[in-house]
Amino acid sequence: MPPHLLLTILLGTTYGTVFFLWRGDGARELLLYTVSGVVAFAVGQIIANMVGLDLLMIGPLHIVEASLVSWAGLVAVHWLLARQS
């Protein structure tokens, strides 16, 4: 497994878990936030590659851009869950 892919999974999972500890409730939300964090981080990486942003990179990984999209995705998921209840 390439190191940048491993770092994507690690950071996305960490962001999702931290968000769950801050705003989550229950095992279902832990899984949802963790998966959402990884997916949103990957989407942020793809967007940064397409746009050509290079704020802070570790190898081919766009840390700042992917992190911002990951957190925005987590907030969006939380907002959607709150509207559902």
N, CA, C and O atoms as CSV, one atom per row, in Angstrom:
chain,resi,resn,atom,element,x,y,z
A,1,MET,N,N,0.851,-1.173,0.000
A,1,MET,CA,C,0.000,0.000,0.000
A,1,MET,C,C,0.896,1.236,0.000
A,1,MET,O,O,1.804,1.340,0.825
A,2,PRO,N,N,0.651,2.170,-0.914
A,2,PRO,CA,C,1.471,3.385,-0.970
A,2,PRO,C,C,1.320,4.219,0.309
A,2,PRO,O,O,0.236,4.276,0.890
A,3,PRO,N,N,2.397,4.858,0.741
A,3,PRO,CA,C,2.347,5.640,1.977
A,3,PRO,C,C,1.301,6.749,1.961
A,3,PRO,O,O,0.674,7.008,2.988
A,4,HIS,N,N,1.097,7.412,0.818
A,4,HIS,CA,C,0.111,8.498,0.792
A,4,HIS,C,C,-1.314,7.960,0.953
A,4,HIS,O,O,-2.172,8.651,1.503
A,5,LEU,N,N,-1.577,6.741,0.482
A,5,LEU,CA,C,-2.894,6.135,0.673
A,5,LEU,C,C,-3.103,5.764,2.142
A,5,LEU,O,O,-4.186,5.959,2.692
A,6,LEU,N,N,-2.071,5.236,2.760
A,6,LEU,CA,C,-2.140,4.910,4.183
A,6,LEU,C,C,-2.358,6.167,5.024
A,6,LEU,O,O,-3.140,6.151,5.974
A,7,LEU,N,N,-1.675,7.245,4.678
A,7,LEU,CA,C,-1.841,8.510,5.402
A,7,LEU,C,C,-3.236,9.096,5.184
A,7,LEU,O,O,-3.800,9.701,6.095
A,8,THR,N,N,-3.792,8.923,3.993
A,8,THR,CA,C,-5.166,9.364,3.725
A,8,THR,C,C,-6.146,8.644,4.638
A,8,THR,O,O,-7.016,9.272,5.241
A,9,ILE,N,N,-6.008,7.338,4.739
A,9,ILE,CA,C,-6.894,6.551,5.602
A,9,ILE,C,C,-6.687,6.920,7.061
A,9,ILE,O,O,-7.656,7.058,7.807
A,10,LEU,N,N,-5.446,7.081,7.476
A,10,LEU,CA,C,-5.148,7.415,8.867
A,10,LEU,C,C,-5.697,8.783,9.256
A,10,LEU,O,O,-6.338,8.917,10.298
A,11,LEU,N,N,-5.455,9.797,8.435
A,11,LEU,CA,C,-5.942,11.144,8.762
A,11,LEU,C,C,-7.464,11.230,8.686
A,11,LEU,O,O,-8.091,11.831,9.557
A,12,GLY,N,N,-8.059,10.640,7.662
A,12,GLY,CA,C,-9.515,10.650,7.549
A,12,GLY,C,C,-10.183,9.953,8.721
A,12,GLY,O,O,-11.190,10.434,9.243
A,13,THR,N,N,-9.626,8.820,9.137
A,13,THR,CA,C,-10.153,8.096,10.296
A,13,THR,C,C,-9.979,8.908,11.570
A,13,THR,O,O,-10.882,8.954,12.405
A,14,THR,N,N,-8.840,9.540,11.722
A,14,THR,CA,C,-8.592,10.370,12.905
A,14,THR,C,C,-9.563,11.535,12.965
A,14,THR,O,O,-10.132,11.808,14.021
A,15,TYR,N,N,-9.760,12.222,11.854
A,15,TYR,CA,C,-10.699,13.346,11.830
A,15,TYR,C,C,-12.116,12.883,12.159
A,15,TYR,O,O,-12.821,13.536,12.929
A,16,GLY,N,N,-12.533,11.761,11.580
A,16,GLY,CA,C,-13.866,11.236,11.856
A,16,GLY,C,C,-14.048,10.851,13.310
A,16,GLY,O,O,-15.103,11.102,13.892
A,17,THR,N,N,-13.032,10.243,13.903
A,17,THR,CA,C,-13.103,9.840,15.303
A,17,THR,C,C,-13.118,11.046,16.226
A,17,THR,O,O,-13.883,11.076,17.191
A,18,VAL,N,N,-12.289,12.036,15.948
A,18,VAL,CA,C,-12.278,13.258,16.764
A,18,VAL,C,C,-13.625,13.968,16.664
A,18,VAL,O,O,-14.146,14.451,17.669
A,19,PHE,N,N,-14.188,14.033,15.472
A,19,PHE,CA,C,-15.496,14.669,15.308
A,19,PHE,C,C,-16.560,13.894,16.080
A,19,PHE,O,O,-17.439,14.494,16.699
A,20,PHE,N,N,-16.486,12.570,16.047
A,20,PHE,CA,C,-17.435,11.753,16.813
A,20,PHE,C,C,-17.308,12.024,18.308
A,20,PHE,O,O,-18.317,12.151,19.001
A,21,LEU,N,N,-16.087,12.113,18.807
A,21,LEU,CA,C,-15.889,12.389,20.234
A,21,LEU,C,C,-16.447,13.753,20.619
A,21,LEU,O,O,-16.876,13.952,21.755
A,22,TRP,N,N,-16.441,14.689,19.677
A,22,TRP,CA,C,-16.943,16.033,19.938
A,22,TRP,C,C,-18.463,16.097,19.829
A,22,TRP,O,O,-19.118,16.672,20.698
A,23,ARG,N,N,-19.040,15.507,18.762
A,23,ARG,CA,C,-20.467,15.688,18.483
A,23,ARG,C,C,-21.267,14.393,18.364
A,23,ARG,O,O,-22.488,14.452,18.219
A,24,GLY,N,N,-20.631,13.240,18.419
A,24,GLY,CA,C,-21.315,11.992,18.098
A,24,GLY,C,C,-22.020,11.326,19.267
A,24,GLY,O,O,-21.846,11.691,20.430
A,25,ASP,N,N,-22.834,10.319,18.902
A,25,ASP,CA,C,-23.572,9.566,19.902
A,25,ASP,C,C,-23.911,8.195,19.322
A,25,ASP,O,O,-24.735,8.093,18.414
A,26,GLY,N,N,-23.291,7.160,19.832
A,26,GLY,CA,C,-23.616,5.806,19.400
A,26,GLY,C,C,-22.655,5.245,18.371
A,26,GLY,O,O,-21.954,5.977,17.672
A,27,ALA,N,N,-22.647,3.915,18.302
A,27,ALA,CA,C,-21.722,3.209,17.411
A,27,ALA,C,C,-22.029,3.487,15.936
A,27,ALA,O,O,-21.116,3.542,15.112
A,28,ARG,N,N,-23.303,3.661,15.604
A,28,ARG,CA,C,-23.678,3.946,14.215
A,28,ARG,C,C,-23.035,5.243,13.740
A,28,ARG,O,O,-22.512,5.316,12.629
A,29,GLU,N,N,-23.079,6.259,14.586
A,29,GLU,CA,C,-22.483,7.543,14.207
A,29,GLU,C,C,-20.961,7.459,14.155
A,29,GLU,O,O,-20.337,8.129,13.331
A,30,LEU,N,N,-20.355,6.651,15.017
A,30,LEU,CA,C,-18.900,6.474,14.959
A,30,LEU,C,C,-18.496,5.928,13.596
A,30,LEU,O,O,-17.569,6.435,12.966
A,31,LEU,N,N,-19.191,4.900,13.149
A,31,LEU,CA,C,-18.896,4.320,11.840
A,31,LEU,C,C,-19.158,5.332,10.725
A,31,LEU,O,O,-18.354,5.467,9.802
A,32,LEU,N,N,-20.268,6.033,10.813
A,32,LEU,CA,C,-20.630,7.012,9.788
A,32,LEU,C,C,-19.608,8.144,9.702
A,32,LEU,O,O,-19.184,8.511,8.607
A,33,TYR,N,N,-19.210,8.698,10.845
A,33,TYR,CA,C,-18.244,9.794,10.840
A,33,TYR,C,C,-16.862,9.324,10.388
A,33,TYR,O,O,-16.153,10.057,9.698
A,34,THR,N,N,-16.481,8.119,10.769
A,34,THR,CA,C,-15.172,7.610,10.368
A,34,THR,C,C,-15.102,7.413,8.853
A,34,THR,O,O,-14.145,7.842,8.209
A,35,VAL,N,N,-16.109,6.772,8.298
A,35,VAL,CA,C,-16.137,6.557,6.846
A,35,VAL,C,C,-16.248,7.897,6.113
A,35,VAL,O,O,-15.586,8.111,5.098
A,36,SER,N,N,-17.084,8.792,6.630
A,36,SER,CA,C,-17.246,10.111,6.005
A,36,SER,C,C,-15.944,10.897,6.021
A,36,SER,O,O,-15.619,11.582,5.051
A,37,GLY,N,N,-15.197,10.802,7.116
A,37,GLY,CA,C,-13.919,11.500,7.200
A,37,GLY,C,C,-12.932,11.024,6.151
A,37,GLY,O,O,-12.241,11.831,5.529
A,38,VAL,N,N,-12.863,9.711,5.951
A,38,VAL,CA,C,-11.940,9.150,4.959
A,38,VAL,C,C,-12.381,9.512,3.542
A,38,VAL,O,O,-11.563,9.924,2.719
A,39,VAL,N,N,-13.672,9.357,3.261
A,39,VAL,CA,C,-14.178,9.657,1.914
A,39,VAL,C,C,-13.998,11.142,1.587
A,39,VAL,O,O,-13.551,11.489,0.494
A,40,ALA,N,N,-14.346,12.013,2.534
A,40,ALA,CA,C,-14.209,13.454,2.294
A,40,ALA,C,C,-12.736,13.846,2.146
A,40,ALA,O,O,-12.410,14.724,1.346
A,41,PHE,N,N,-11.850,13.212,2.902
A,41,PHE,CA,C,-10.420,13.489,2.761
A,41,PHE,C,C,-9.952,13.112,1.357
A,41,PHE,O,O,-9.202,13.857,0.727
A,42,ALA,N,N,-10.394,11.960,0.873
A,42,ALA,CA,C,-10.019,11.524,-0.476
A,42,ALA,C,C,-10.589,12.468,-1.535
A,42,ALA,O,O,-9.916,12.776,-2.519
A,43,VAL,N,N,-11.823,12.927,-1.337
A,43,VAL,CA,C,-12.426,13.881,-2.276
A,43,VAL,C,C,-11.633,15.189,-2.273
A,43,VAL,O,O,-11.398,15.776,-3.330
A,44,GLY,N,N,-11.225,15.642,-1.099
A,44,GLY,CA,C,-10.405,16.849,-1.010
A,44,GLY,C,C,-9.083,16.697,-1.733
A,44,GLY,O,O,-8.600,17.635,-2.367
A,45,GLN,N,N,-8.503,15.523,-1.638
A,45,GLN,CA,C,-7.253,15.235,-2.345
A,45,GLN,C,C,-7.467,15.301,-3.858
A,45,GLN,O,O,-6.653,15.873,-4.582
A,46,ILE,N,N,-8.554,14.721,-4.320
A,46,ILE,CA,C,-8.859,14.724,-5.755
A,46,ILE,C,C,-9.104,16.147,-6.254
A,46,ILE,O,O,-8.600,16.535,-7.308
A,47,ILE,N,N,-9.877,16.918,-5.497
A,47,ILE,CA,C,-10.160,18.304,-5.891
A,47,ILE,C,C,-8.871,19.121,-5.944
A,47,ILE,O,O,-8.653,19.880,-6.888
A,48,ALA,N,N,-8.018,18.967,-4.931
A,48,ALA,CA,C,-6.760,19.716,-4.905
A,48,ALA,C,C,-5.873,19.339,-6.086
A,48,ALA,O,O,-5.204,20.201,-6.657
A,49,ASN,N,N,-5.861,18.066,-6.457
A,49,ASN,CA,C,-5.095,17.644,-7.636
A,49,ASN,C,C,-5.645,18.269,-8.905
A,49,ASN,O,O,-4.881,18.724,-9.756
A,50,MET,N,N,-6.965,18.294,-9.038
A,50,MET,CA,C,-7.584,18.836,-10.249
A,50,MET,C,C,-7.379,20.342,-10.370
A,50,MET,O,O,-7.131,20.855,-11.461
A,51,VAL,N,N,-7.483,21.049,-9.241
A,51,VAL,CA,C,-7.347,22.508,-9.253
A,51,VAL,C,C,-5.881,22.924,-9.291
A,51,VAL,O,O,-5.548,23.983,-9.823
A,52,GLY,N,N,-5.007,22.098,-8.731
A,52,GLY,CA,C,-3.584,22.405,-8.725
A,52,GLY,C,C,-3.125,23.193,-7.512
A,52,GLY,O,O,-2.121,23.903,-7.575
A,53,LEU,N,N,-3.851,23.073,-6.405
A,53,LEU,CA,C,-3.442,23.753,-5.171
A,53,LEU,C,C,-2.304,22.991,-4.505
A,53,LEU,O,O,-2.311,21.760,-4.470
A,54,ASP,N,N,-1.330,23.724,-3.978
A,54,ASP,CA,C,-0.177,23.100,-3.328
A,54,ASP,C,C,0.186,23.849,-2.049
A,54,ASP,O,O,1.323,24.297,-1.905
A,55,LEU,N,N,-0.760,23.992,-1.116
A,55,LEU,CA,C,-0.471,24.760,0.097
A,55,LEU,C,C,0.548,24.055,0.987
A,55,LEU,O,O,1.585,24.630,1.318
A,56,LEU,N,N,0.262,22.823,1.373
A,56,LEU,CA,C,1.192,22.036,2.181
A,56,LEU,C,C,1.051,20.593,1.735
A,56,LEU,O,O,-0.023,20.000,1.831
A,57,MET,N,N,2.135,20.045,1.253
A,57,MET,CA,C,2.072,18.686,0.730
A,57,MET,C,C,3.072,17.792,1.440
A,57,MET,O,O,4.173,18.215,1.790
A,58,ILE,N,N,2.665,16.550,1.646
A,58,ILE,CA,C,3.569,15.498,2.099
A,58,ILE,C,C,3.598,14.490,0.961
A,58,ILE,O,O,2.660,13.713,0.781
A,59,GLY,N,N,4.667,14.509,0.206
A,59,GLY,CA,C,4.717,13.707,-1.012
A,59,GLY,C,C,3.636,14.197,-1.959
A,59,GLY,O,O,3.546,15.395,-2.228
A,60,PRO,N,N,2.811,13.286,-2.470
A,60,PRO,CA,C,1.733,13.710,-3.365
A,60,PRO,C,C,0.434,14.064,-2.634
A,60,PRO,O,O,-0.588,14.307,-3.277
A,61,LEU,N,N,0.465,14.094,-1.307
A,61,LEU,CA,C,-0.750,14.299,-0.511
A,61,LEU,C,C,-0.933,15.770,-0.146
A,61,LEU,O,O,-0.048,16.383,0.450
A,62,HIS,N,N,-2.073,16.324,-0.502
A,62,HIS,CA,C,-2.430,17.718,-0.205
A,62,HIS,C,C,-3.063,17.764,1.188
A,62,HIS,O,O,-4.269,17.558,1.325
A,63,ILE,N,N,-2.272,18.028,2.202
A,63,ILE,CA,C,-2.735,17.941,3.585
A,63,ILE,C,C,-3.782,19.004,3.911
A,63,ILE,O,O,-4.847,18.661,4.424
A,64,VAL,N,N,-3.522,20.256,3.637
A,64,VAL,CA,C,-4.421,21.347,4.031
A,64,VAL,C,C,-5.752,21.240,3.296
A,64,VAL,O,O,-6.815,21.276,3.917
A,65,GLU,N,N,-5.693,21.111,1.994
A,65,GLU,CA,C,-6.913,21.083,1.200
A,65,GLU,C,C,-7.785,19.882,1.553
A,65,GLU,O,O,-8.996,20.018,1.730
A,66,ALA,N,N,-7.171,18.714,1.653
A,66,ALA,CA,C,-7.923,17.502,1.980
A,66,ALA,C,C,-8.483,17.566,3.398
A,66,ALA,O,O,-9.587,17.085,3.651
A,67,SER,N,N,-7.730,18.156,4.319
A,67,SER,CA,C,-8.221,18.289,5.693
A,67,SER,C,C,-9.425,19.219,5.763
A,67,SER,O,O,-10.395,18.929,6.464
A,68,LEU,N,N,-9.369,20.329,5.042
A,68,LEU,CA,C,-10.501,21.265,5.031
A,68,LEU,C,C,-11.759,20.613,4.465
A,68,LEU,O,O,-12.847,20.778,5.017
A,69,VAL,N,N,-11.616,19.884,3.379
A,69,VAL,CA,C,-12.777,19.213,2.789
A,69,VAL,C,C,-13.279,18.109,3.716
A,69,VAL,O,O,-14.486,17.888,3.812
A,70,SER,N,N,-12.376,17.420,4.394
A,70,SER,CA,C,-12.782,16.380,5.333
A,70,SER,C,C,-13.618,16.957,6.464
A,70,SER,O,O,-14.672,16.414,6.794
A,71,TRP,N,N,-13.156,18.053,7.062
A,71,TRP,CA,C,-13.919,18.685,8.150
A,71,TRP,C,C,-15.239,19.245,7.643
A,71,TRP,O,O,-16.253,19.152,8.335
A,72,ALA,N,N,-15.244,19.821,6.455
A,72,ALA,CA,C,-16.498,20.329,5.881
A,72,ALA,C,C,-17.479,19.178,5.640
A,72,ALA,O,O,-18.679,19.317,5.877
A,73,GLY,N,N,-16.968,18.066,5.178
A,73,GLY,CA,C,-17.819,16.893,4.971
A,73,GLY,C,C,-18.389,16.363,6.271
A,73,GLY,O,O,-19.551,15.959,6.323
A,74,LEU,N,N,-17.583,16.361,7.316
A,74,LEU,CA,C,-18.064,15.900,8.618
A,74,LEU,C,C,-19.147,16.823,9.166
A,74,LEU,O,O,-20.133,16.355,9.735
A,75,VAL,N,N,-18.969,18.115,8.999
A,75,VAL,CA,C,-19.997,19.071,9.437
A,75,VAL,C,C,-21.276,18.861,8.631
A,75,VAL,O,O,-22.374,18.912,9.185
A,76,ALA,N,N,-21.141,18.625,7.329
A,76,ALA,CA,C,-22.315,18.394,6.483
A,76,ALA,C,C,-23.060,17.127,6.901
A,76,ALA,O,O,-24.290,17.120,6.945
A,77,VAL,N,N,-22.334,16.070,7.203
A,77,VAL,CA,C,-22.971,14.828,7.658
A,77,VAL,C,C,-23.680,15.056,8.987
A,77,VAL,O,O,-24.799,14.581,9.185
A,78,HIS,N,N,-23.039,15.774,9.890
A,78,HIS,CA,C,-23.674,16.071,11.179
A,78,HIS,C,C,-24.949,16.885,10.976
A,78,HIS,O,O,-25.966,16.617,11.615
A,79,TRP,N,N,-24.899,17.862,10.101
A,79,TRP,CA,C,-26.065,18.697,9.813
A,79,TRP,C,C,-27.205,17.855,9.228
A,79,TRP,O,O,-28.366,18.024,9.601
A,80,LEU,N,N,-26.861,16.945,8.307
A,80,LEU,CA,C,-27.883,16.076,7.722
A,80,LEU,C,C,-28.494,15.143,8.765
A,80,LEU,O,O,-29.700,14.897,8.745
A,81,LEU,N,N,-27.678,14.628,9.667
A,81,LEU,CA,C,-28.202,13.769,10.738
A,81,LEU,C,C,-29.116,14.549,11.674
A,81,LEU,O,O,-30.141,14.030,12.115
A,82,ALA,N,N,-28.754,15.784,11.976
A,82,ALA,CA,C,-29.568,16.609,12.872
A,82,ALA,C,C,-30.910,16.940,12.223
A,82,ALA,O,O,-31.930,16.993,12.910
A,83,ARG,N,N,-30.922,17.158,10.927
A,83,ARG,CA,C,-32.176,17.457,10.222
A,83,ARG,C,C,-33.075,16.241,10.166
A,83,ARG,O,O,-34.299,16.366,10.127
A,84,GLN,N,N,-32.465,15.058,10.161
A,84,GLN,CA,C,-33.218,13.819,10.070
A,84,GLN,C,C,-33.993,13.533,11.353
A,84,GLN,O,O,-35.077,12.951,11.307
A,85,SER,N,N,-33.446,13.937,12.493
A,85,SER,CA,C,-34.108,13.625,13.759
A,85,SER,C,C,-35.105,14.663,14.181
A,85,SER,O,O,-35.734,14.525,15.229
